[in-house]
Amino acid sequence: MMAGAHFALGITYVTREGLHVRIDFLYEQFSPRLKAGIDFCVSGIFVLPTVSWMAYLLVTKAIEALLIGELSGESEWNPYVWPVYTAIAIGFVAFSLQLAAEAVRRWRELIGIRTNAEH
């Protein structure tokens, strides 16, 4: 569970810094406007709705686990799971917000509005 929490909290940073995996040998051949269009479609139209929906479900799951006092049931220690669920939910909410910011940034590039900073 903790690995999932680390992943969820780290993916926002990776997206912000542009460190995610791409097929660079093709992507680097495209014009900046085409890159912005591809990034907008992928992040704003496909990934953002899915991640936002997952964030909503994860927040709901974390609240439910807190309210019912859900335990892990995987060891003798049997810890509460709501702290881990909450960390994962926070990570996905932050990821949703970062994807929205990326989509706006790419949309602005696509329509020709200059931006002063990369992030």
Number of C-alpha atoms within 10 A of each C-alpha: 10 12 10 14 19 14 13 20 20 15 18 20 16 13 15 16 11 13 10 10 8 10 7 9 8 8 13 11 10 13 10 13 15 14 17 21 18 16 18 24 16 14 23 21 13 11 15 21 15 14 18 19 13 16 21 14 14 21 19 15 16 21 16 14 18 17 10 9 13 15 15 14 11 8 8 7 9 11 14 15 17 21 15 17 24 20 20 25 25 19 24 28 23 20 25 24 16 19 24 20 16 23 22 15 20 24 19 15 19 19 11 10 11 10 11 6 6 9 10
